[in-house]
Amino acid sequence: MNKNNEKYRIYTEIIRKELVLATGCTEPIALAYAAARCKEILGSTPKRV
């Protein structure tokens, strides 16, 4: 779709208004899982993630 197209502009405007950054319980769980996998793979506790 052509980015100069009016429908494209309206569509992207709606998306920008409706999408909200997902923050909450999933991010800490994802970090904890990543750290656990790093420890498993590296054989030691990661110093930073």
N, CA, C and O atoms as a Tinker XYZ file with bonds, in Angstrom:
   196  protein
     1  N      0.842000   -1.175000    0.000000    73     2
     2  CA     0.000000    0.000000    0.000000    64     1     3
     3  C      0.889000    1.240000    0.000000    63     2     4     5
     4  O      1.916000    1.279000    0.678000    81     3
     5  N      0.497000    2.222000   -0.743000    73     3     6
     6  CA     1.228000    3.476000   -0.834000    64     5     7
     7  C      1.074000    4.261000    0.469000    63     6     8     9
     8  O     -0.044000    4.507000    0.921000    81     7
     9  N      2.195000    4.649000    1.066000    73     7    10
    10  CA     2.152000    5.360000    2.345000    64     9    11
    11  C      1.542000    6.755000    2.228000    63    10    12    13
    12  O      1.180000    7.357000    3.240000    81    11
    13  N      1.424000    7.269000    1.021000    73    11    14
    14  CA     0.796000    8.576000    0.807000    64    13    15
    15  C     -0.711000    8.465000    0.605000    63    14    16    17
    16  O     -1.409000    9.473000    0.493000    81    15
    17  N     -1.199000    7.237000    0.560000    73    15    18
    18  CA    -2.614000    6.970000    0.357000    64    17    19
    19  C     -3.407000    7.400000    1.593000    63    18    20    21
    20  O     -2.968000    7.172000    2.720000    81    19
    21  N     -4.554000    8.013000    1.390000    73    19    22
    22  CA    -5.393000    8.494000    2.499000    64    21    23
    23  C     -5.857000    7.350000    3.401000    63    22    24    25
    24  O     -5.890000    7.501000    4.622000    81    23
    25  N     -6.214000    6.209000    2.812000    73    23    26
    26  CA    -6.638000    5.060000    3.611000    64    25    27
    27  C     -5.502000    4.579000    4.499000    63    26    28    29
    28  O     -5.732000    4.209000    5.651000    81    27
    29  N     -4.286000    4.580000    3.982000    73    27    30
    30  CA    -3.118000    4.171000    4.763000    64    29    31
    31  C     -2.939000    5.119000    5.948000    63    30    32    33
    32  O     -2.704000    4.667000    7.069000    81    31
    33  N     -3.046000    6.412000    5.714000    73    31    34
    34  CA    -2.882000    7.404000    6.767000    64    33    35
    35  C     -3.930000    7.214000    7.858000    63    34    36    37
    36  O     -3.604000    7.247000    9.044000    81    35
    37  N     -5.175000    7.016000    7.467000    73    35    38
    38  CA    -6.256000    6.810000    8.433000    64    37    39
    39  C     -6.033000    5.517000    9.215000    63    38    40    41
    40  O     -6.204000    5.483000   10.433000    81    39
    41  N     -5.655000    4.468000    8.515000    73    39    42
    42  CA    -5.403000    3.172000    9.152000    64    41    43
    43  C     -4.295000    3.283000   10.197000    63    42    44    45
    44  O     -4.457000    2.822000   11.327000    81    43
    45  N     -3.172000    3.892000    9.822000    73    43    46
    46  CA    -2.061000    4.012000   10.763000    64    45    47
    47  C     -2.414000    4.933000   11.934000    63    46    48    49
    48  O     -1.938000    4.724000   13.050000    81    47
    49  N     -3.227000    5.929000   11.692000    73    47    50
    50  CA    -3.672000    6.821000   12.774000    64    49    51
    51  C     -4.517000    6.049000   13.796000    63    50    52    53
    52  O     -4.357000    6.228000   15.003000    81    51
    53  N     -5.405000    5.201000   13.306000    73    51    54
    54  CA    -6.234000    4.370000   14.190000    64    53    55
    55  C     -5.354000    3.416000   14.992000    63    54    56    57
    56  O     -5.539000    3.267000   16.199000    81    55
    57  N     -4.406000    2.777000   14.332000    73    55    58
    58  CA    -3.502000    1.850000   15.014000    64    57    59
    59  C     -2.742000    2.573000   16.120000    63    58    60    61
    60  O     -2.643000    2.052000   17.231000    81    59
    61  N     -2.208000    3.748000   15.848000    73    59    62
    62  CA    -1.452000    4.513000   16.854000    64    61    63
    63  C     -2.315000    4.867000   18.055000    63    62    64    65
    64  O     -1.836000    4.862000   19.189000    81    63
    65  N     -3.585000    5.175000   17.812000    73    63    66
    66  CA    -4.487000    5.545000   18.914000    64    65    67
    67  C     -4.887000    4.329000   19.747000    63    66    68    69
    68  O     -5.037000    4.431000   20.964000    81    67
    69  N     -5.060000    3.187000   19.098000    73    67    70
    70  CA    -5.603000    2.012000   19.766000    64    69    71
    71  C     -4.555000    1.141000   20.452000    63    70    72    73
    72  O     -4.850000    0.508000   21.466000    81    71
    73  N     -3.347000    1.098000   19.919000    73    71    74
    74  CA    -2.320000    0.247000   20.504000    64    73    75
    75  C     -1.753000    0.879000   21.762000    63    74    76    77
    76  O     -1.445000    2.071000   21.794000    81    75
    77  N     -1.621000    0.072000   22.784000    73    75    78
    78  CA    -1.088000    0.532000   24.056000    64    77    79
    79  C      0.072000   -0.388000   24.429000    63    78    80    81
    80  O     -0.016000   -1.605000   24.271000    81    79
    81  N      1.150000    0.198000   24.921000    73    79    82
    82  CA     2.286000   -0.590000   25.352000    64    81    83
    83  C      1.846000   -1.551000   26.442000    63    82    84    85
    84  O      1.218000   -1.144000   27.419000    81    83
    85  N      2.171000   -2.805000   26.279000    73    83    86
    86  CA     1.791000   -3.825000   27.256000    64    85    87
    87  C      2.838000   -3.878000   28.357000    63    86    88    89
    88  O      3.943000   -4.382000   28.159000    81    87
    89  N      2.480000   -3.360000   29.500000    73    87    90
    90  CA     3.364000   -3.459000   30.650000    64    89    91
    91  C      2.588000   -4.148000   31.750000    63    90    92    93
    92  O      1.374000   -3.983000   31.870000    81    91
    93  N      3.273000   -4.895000   32.524000    73    91    94
    94  CA     2.570000   -5.612000   33.576000    64    93    95
    95  C      3.348000   -6.827000   34.005000    63    94    96    97
    96  O      4.573000   -6.793000   34.117000    81    95
    97  N      2.633000   -7.889000   34.241000    73    95    98
    98  CA     3.250000   -9.068000   34.847000    64    97    99
    99  C      4.072000   -9.898000   33.875000    63    98   100   101
   100  O      4.885000  -10.707000   34.323000    81    99
   101  N      3.904000   -9.741000   32.587000    73    99   102
   102  CA     4.618000  -10.617000   31.655000    64   101   103
   103  C      6.100000  -10.282000   31.542000    63   102   104   105
   104  O      6.915000  -11.183000   31.348000    81   103
   105  N      6.467000   -9.008000   31.659000    73   103   106
   106  CA     7.862000   -8.625000   31.496000    64   105   107
   107  C      8.752000   -9.205000   32.595000    63   106   108   109
   108  O      9.785000   -9.793000   32.273000    81   107
   109  N      8.400000   -9.068000   33.884000    73   107   110
   110  CA     9.252000   -9.673000   34.916000    64   109   111
   111  C      9.366000  -11.191000   34.775000    63   110   112   113
   112  O     10.425000  -11.764000   35.030000    81   111
   113  N      8.293000  -11.827000   34.375000    73   111   114
   114  CA     8.321000  -13.278000   34.192000    64   113   115
   115  C      9.246000  -13.636000   33.032000    63   114   116   117
   116  O      9.998000  -14.607000   33.116000    81   115
   117  N      9.193000  -12.864000   31.961000    73   115   118
   118  CA    10.062000  -13.115000   30.808000    64   117   119
   119  C     11.524000  -12.956000   31.199000    63   118   120   121
   120  O     12.361000  -13.757000   30.783000    81   119
   121  N     11.844000  -11.942000   31.988000    73   119   122
   122  CA    13.225000  -11.747000   32.441000    64   121   123
   123  C     13.672000  -12.877000   33.359000    63   122   124   125
   124  O     14.797000  -13.364000   33.248000    81   123
   125  N     12.799000  -13.289000   34.257000    73   123   126
   126  CA    13.139000  -14.385000   35.167000    64   125   127
   127  C     13.383000  -15.667000   34.380000    63   126   128   129
   128  O     14.317000  -16.411000   34.680000    81   127
   129  N     12.562000  -15.926000   33.388000    73   127   130
   130  CA    12.734000  -17.123000   32.563000    64   129   131
   131  C     14.043000  -17.049000   31.778000    63   130   132   133
   132  O     14.785000  -18.028000   31.691000    81   131
   133  N     14.316000  -15.860000   31.202000    73   131   134
   134  CA    15.558000  -15.686000   30.437000    64   133   135
   135  C     16.775000  -15.903000   31.334000    63   134   136   137
   136  O     17.738000  -16.550000   30.922000    81   135
   137  N     16.742000  -15.370000   32.549000    73   135   138
   138  CA    17.860000  -15.541000   33.482000    64   137   139
   139  C     18.023000  -17.009000   33.863000    63   138   140   141
   140  O     19.144000  -17.510000   33.953000    81   139
   141  N     16.923000  -17.686000   34.084000    73   139   142
   142  CA    16.983000  -19.105000   34.436000    64   141   143
   143  C     17.571000  -19.927000   33.297000    63   142   144   145
   144  O     18.376000  -20.829000   33.530000    81   143
   145  N     17.171000  -19.617000   32.067000    73   143   146
   146  CA    17.713000  -20.341000   30.909000    64   145   147
   147  C     19.197000  -20.042000   30.726000    63   146   148   149
   148  O     19.977000  -20.935000   30.394000    81   147
   149  N     19.592000  -18.770000   30.947000    73   147   150
   150  CA    21.007000  -18.409000   30.847000    64   149   151
   151  C     21.820000  -19.193000   31.866000    63   150   152   153
   152  O     22.890000  -19.715000   31.552000    81   151
   153  N     21.309000  -19.272000   33.083000    73   151   154
   154  CA    22.018000  -20.014000   34.129000    64   153   155
   155  C     22.165000  -21.473000   33.726000    63   154   156   157
   156  O     23.220000  -22.080000   33.912000    81   155
   157  N     21.100000  -22.022000   33.177000    73   155   158
   158  CA    21.118000  -23.424000   32.750000    64   157   159
   159  C     22.134000  -23.641000   31.624000    63   158   160   161
   160  O     22.896000  -24.607000   31.641000    81   159
   161  N     22.133000  -22.741000   30.659000    73   159   162
   162  CA    23.008000  -22.892000   29.499000    64   161   163
   163  C     24.468000  -22.565000   29.846000    63   162   164   165
   164  O     25.385000  -23.277000   29.437000    81   163
   165  N     24.671000  -21.478000   30.607000    73   163   166
   166  CA    26.033000  -21.046000   30.933000    64   165   167
   167  C     26.647000  -21.824000   32.095000    63   166   168   169
   168  O     27.869000  -21.898000   32.220000    81   167
   169  N     25.801000  -22.398000   32.938000    73   167   170
   170  CA    26.295000  -23.126000   34.090000    64   169   171
   171  C     26.583000  -22.241000   35.286000    63   170   172   173
   172  O     27.121000  -22.714000   36.287000    81   171
   173  N     26.228000  -20.943000   35.200000    73   171   174
   174  CA    26.394000  -20.022000   36.321000    64   173   175
   175  C     25.339000  -18.920000   36.210000    63   174   176   177
   176  O     24.703000  -18.747000   35.170000    81   175
   177  N     25.171000  -18.183000   37.306000    73   175   178
   178  CA    24.185000  -17.108000   37.320000    64   177   179
   179  C     24.650000  -15.951000   36.452000    63   178   180   181
   180  O     25.791000  -15.509000   36.589000    81   179
   181  N     23.794000  -15.443000   35.555000    73   179   182
   182  CA    24.184000  -14.305000   34.713000    64   181   183
   183  C     24.418000  -13.065000   35.585000    63   182   184   185
   184  O     23.720000  -12.856000   36.576000    81   183
   185  N     25.395000  -12.256000   35.210000    73   183   186
   186  CA    25.674000  -11.010000   35.941000    64   185   187
   187  C     24.750000   -9.886000   35.504000    63   186   188   189
   188  O     24.494000   -8.957000   36.271000    81   187
   189  N     24.250000   -9.963000   34.279000    73   187   190
   190  CA    23.283000   -8.975000   33.781000    64   189   191
   191  C     22.465000   -9.588000   32.654000    63   190   192   193
   192  O     22.889000  -10.536000   31.993000    81   191
   193  N     21.295000   -9.026000   32.457000    73   191   194
   194  CA    20.389000   -9.509000   31.410000    64   193   195
   195  C     20.080000   -8.329000   30.510000    63   194   196
   196  O     19.332000   -8.470000   29.542000    81   195
